[in-house]
Amino acid sequence: MKKWNFGFVMIGLAFLISILVLSCQTDETDEYSQQAVDVTAADLFIASEAYQNLEKEIGKDMRRERNAISKLSKEDLEQYRLLRKGMLNVETRTEAITQLKILTGYDYQANRDRISSLVRDVFKDVNFTKLELMRARQKSRMCKVVITRTDTNAELREKCKNDCDETTKEDIIACHNHFNENIKDLPASEFPDGESYKFWVKVRDACISAAQREEENCKKNCDKSYPDEE
């Protein structure tokens, strides 16, 4: 992968991030703390406008899908679940996607291909490891954490669910990255109907479905951990 050439803009960004990281430092009397660390290429990437816009776009896409599903009747929800399973079968995938679009108004194929393309563009010049990316995300999250003793269960539940959303965005990005890594060297003849390409599309969809199931479980746990107060 190509090395980044950030230039003076990235130097300025590094300085700003250094200030942000240092601002997370506190003494023992503060309500949250974060050790000062060196700014890495992954930190710069997470703070970049391109990555922030990517996360926002994935968040919008998640909300569009949820809104479409929320309008379904009980009977339609059952059909929806069956069609989602059909998406993961190569033989029934095309028909399932067509029927899902008719049922929900949400185009799964077009939207997932669009997000895969966005992820490919944003990550095309990165020069750091997945572990470095994970650490940068953790540092970014820690700097956003503010713990207070006056939060109600409703506020804590909302924060908990927001964390679920953030984790899901990261998982979905990972699914698209894995997909992009595995199709980049396929011959042109594989697109869009080759067996190898369709296999990796199926893997991507299964990965995203797993991330969405984890999100549902995460939010259910938030409800259990922070029930409505009497």
C-alpha positions as CSV (number, residue, x, y, z in Angstrom):
1,M,0.0,0.0,0.0
2,K,1.1,3.5,-0.7
3,K,2.5,5.7,2.0
4,W,0.6,8.8,3.0
5,N,1.9,12.2,2.1
6,F,0.1,14.4,4.6
7,G,2.3,17.5,4.2
8,F,1.7,20.6,6.3
9,V,-2.0,20.0,6.6
10,M,-1.4,16.7,8.4
11,I,1.3,18.3,10.6
12,G,-1.3,20.8,11.7
13,L,-3.8,18.0,12.3
14,A,-1.2,16.1,14.3
15,F,-0.7,19.2,16.5
16,L,-4.4,19.5,17.1
17,I,-4.7,15.8,18.0
18,S,-1.8,16.1,20.4
19,I,-3.7,18.9,22.2
20,L,-6.8,16.7,22.2
21,V,-5.0,13.7,23.6
22,L,-3.3,15.8,26.3
23,S,-6.6,17.3,27.2
24,C,-7.7,13.8,28.2
25,Q,-5.1,13.8,30.9
26,T,-6.4,14.4,34.4
27,D,-5.2,14.0,38.0
28,E,-6.7,11.6,40.5
29,T,-9.5,14.0,41.4
30,D,-10.9,14.1,37.9
31,E,-13.9,12.1,36.7
32,Y,-12.1,10.4,33.8
33,S,-8.5,9.9,32.7
34,Q,-6.4,9.1,29.6
35,Q,-2.7,8.7,29.3
36,A,-0.9,11.0,26.8
37,V,0.3,9.0,23.9
38,D,2.2,9.7,20.7
39,V,0.1,10.5,17.7
40,T,0.2,7.8,15.1
41,A,-0.8,7.6,11.4
42,A,-3.8,5.6,12.5
43,D,-4.8,8.5,14.9
44,L,-4.6,10.9,12.1
45,F,-6.7,8.7,9.9
46,I,-9.4,8.3,12.5
47,A,-9.5,12.1,13.0
48,S,-9.5,12.8,9.2
49,E,-12.5,14.3,7.5
50,A,-12.7,11.4,5.1
51,Y,-13.0,8.8,7.8
52,Q,-15.4,10.9,9.8
53,N,-17.6,11.3,6.8
54,L,-17.4,7.6,6.1
55,E,-18.7,6.8,9.6
56,K,-21.5,9.4,9.2
57,E,-22.5,7.8,5.8
58,I,-22.7,4.3,7.4
59,G,-24.7,5.7,10.2
60,K,-27.2,7.2,7.7
61,D,-27.4,3.9,5.9
62,M,-28.1,2.1,9.1
63,R,-30.9,4.5,10.0
64,R,-32.4,4.2,6.5
65,E,-32.5,0.4,6.8
66,R,-34.0,0.5,10.3
67,N,-36.6,3.0,9.3
68,A,-37.6,0.8,6.4
69,I,-37.9,-2.2,8.7
70,S,-39.8,-0.4,11.4
71,K,-42.7,0.3,8.9
72,L,-43.3,-3.5,8.3
73,S,-46.3,-5.3,9.7
74,K,-45.9,-8.5,11.7
75,E,-46.5,-10.6,8.7
76,D,-44.1,-8.6,6.5
77,L,-41.4,-8.9,9.2
78,E,-41.6,-12.7,9.0
79,Q,-41.2,-12.5,5.2
80,Y,-38.4,-10.0,5.7
81,R,-36.5,-12.5,7.9
82,L,-36.9,-15.2,5.3
83,L,-35.7,-13.0,2.5
84,R,-32.7,-11.9,4.6
85,K,-31.8,-15.6,4.9
86,G,-32.3,-16.0,1.2
87,M,-29.7,-13.3,0.6
88,L,-27.0,-15.6,2.0
89,N,-27.8,-18.3,-0.5
90,V,-26.1,-17.9,-3.9
91,E,-29.1,-19.6,-5.7
92,T,-31.8,-17.4,-4.1
93,R,-29.8,-14.2,-3.5
94,T,-30.9,-12.3,-6.6
95,E,-34.6,-12.9,-6.1
96,A,-34.3,-12.3,-2.4
97,I,-32.7,-8.9,-3.0
98,T,-35.4,-8.0,-5.5
99,Q,-38.2,-9.0,-3.2
100,L,-36.6,-7.1,-0.2
101,K,-36.5,-3.9,-2.2
102,I,-40.1,-4.3,-3.1
103,L,-41.0,-5.1,0.5
104,T,-39.0,-2.4,2.3
105,G,-38.1,0.1,-0.3
106,Y,-34.4,-0.3,0.7
107,D,-32.0,-1.5,-2.0
108,Y,-29.6,-3.9,-0.2
109,Q,-27.4,-4.6,-3.2
110,A,-27.0,-1.0,-4.3
111,N,-26.4,0.4,-0.8
112,R,-23.9,-2.3,0.2
113,D,-22.0,-1.9,-3.1
114,R,-22.0,1.9,-2.5
115,I,-20.6,1.6,1.0
116,S,-18.0,-0.9,-0.2
117,S,-16.9,1.6,-2.8
118,L,-16.7,4.4,-0.1
119,V,-14.6,2.2,2.2
120,R,-12.3,1.3,-0.7
121,D,-11.7,5.0,-1.5
122,V,-11.1,6.0,2.1
123,F,-8.7,3.2,2.9
124,K,-6.9,3.0,-0.4
125,D,-3.7,4.7,0.8
126,V,-3.5,3.5,4.5
127,N,-0.1,2.3,5.8
128,F,-0.8,0.9,9.2
129,T,-2.0,-2.4,10.7
130,K,-5.4,-3.4,11.9
131,L,-4.1,-3.5,15.4
132,E,-3.0,0.2,15.1
133,L,-6.4,1.1,13.7
134,M,-8.1,-0.6,16.7
135,R,-5.9,1.2,19.2
136,A,-6.6,4.5,17.4
137,R,-10.3,3.9,17.7
138,Q,-10.0,3.1,21.4
139,K,-8.1,6.3,22.1
140,S,-10.6,8.3,20.2
141,R,-13.5,6.8,22.2
142,M,-11.7,7.3,25.5
143,C,-11.3,11.0,24.8
144,K,-15.1,11.2,24.3
145,V,-16.0,9.5,27.6
146,V,-17.4,11.6,30.3
147,I,-18.5,9.9,33.5
148,T,-20.9,11.7,35.9
149,R,-22.7,10.6,39.0
150,T,-26.0,12.3,38.0
151,D,-26.9,10.3,34.9
152,T,-30.3,8.7,35.0
153,N,-30.8,5.2,33.7
154,A,-32.4,6.6,30.6
155,E,-29.3,8.7,29.9
156,L,-27.0,5.7,30.6
157,R,-29.1,3.5,28.4
158,E,-28.9,6.0,25.5
159,K,-25.1,6.2,25.9
160,C,-24.9,2.4,26.0
161,K,-26.8,2.2,22.8
162,N,-24.7,4.9,21.1
163,D,-21.7,2.7,22.0
164,C,-23.4,-0.2,20.3
165,D,-23.9,1.9,17.2
166,E,-20.2,2.9,17.1
167,T,-19.1,-0.7,17.5
168,T,-21.5,-1.7,14.7
169,K,-20.1,1.0,12.3
170,E,-16.6,-0.3,13.0
171,D,-17.7,-3.9,12.4
172,I,-19.4,-3.0,9.1
173,I,-16.3,-1.1,7.9
174,A,-14.3,-4.2,8.7
175,C,-16.8,-6.4,6.7
176,H,-16.4,-4.1,3.6
177,N,-12.6,-3.9,4.0
178,H,-12.4,-7.7,4.1
179,F,-14.6,-7.8,0.9
180,N,-12.5,-5.2,-0.9
181,E,-9.2,-7.0,0.0
182,N,-10.5,-10.2,-1.5
183,I,-11.9,-8.9,-4.7
184,K,-9.2,-6.5,-5.6
185,D,-7.1,-9.1,-7.5
186,L,-10.0,-10.9,-9.2
187,P,-9.9,-10.7,-13.0
188,A,-12.3,-8.3,-14.8
189,S,-14.3,-11.3,-16.1
190,E,-15.5,-12.0,-12.5
191,F,-17.5,-8.7,-12.2
192,P,-20.3,-8.7,-11.5
193,D,-21.6,-12.3,-12.0
194,G,-18.5,-14.5,-11.6
195,E,-18.6,-17.3,-9.0
196,S,-15.6,-15.9,-7.0
197,Y,-17.1,-12.4,-6.9
198,K,-20.5,-13.7,-5.8
199,F,-18.8,-15.8,-3.1
200,W,-17.2,-12.8,-1.6
201,V,-20.4,-10.8,-1.8
202,K,-22.1,-13.5,0.2
203,V,-19.3,-13.4,2.7
204,R,-19.7,-9.7,3.0
205,D,-23.4,-9.9,3.5
206,A,-23.0,-12.7,6.2
207,C,-20.5,-10.5,8.0
208,I,-22.8,-7.5,8.0
209,S,-25.7,-9.6,9.2
210,A,-23.6,-10.9,12.0
211,A,-22.7,-7.3,13.0
212,Q,-26.4,-6.4,13.0
213,R,-27.3,-9.3,15.2
214,E,-24.5,-8.3,17.6
215,E,-25.9,-4.8,17.6
216,E,-29.4,-6.1,18.5
217,N,-28.0,-8.1,21.4
218,C,-25.9,-5.2,22.5
219,K,-28.9,-2.9,22.7
220,K,-31.0,-5.6,24.5
221,N,-28.2,-5.8,27.1
222,C,-28.4,-2.0,27.5
223,D,-32.1,-2.2,28.2
224,K,-31.5,-4.9,30.8
225,S,-28.6,-3.0,32.4
226,Y,-30.4,0.3,32.6
227,P,-34.2,-0.4,33.0
228,D,-36.7,2.4,33.4
229,E,-36.6,3.9,36.9
230,E,-39.8,3.9,38.9
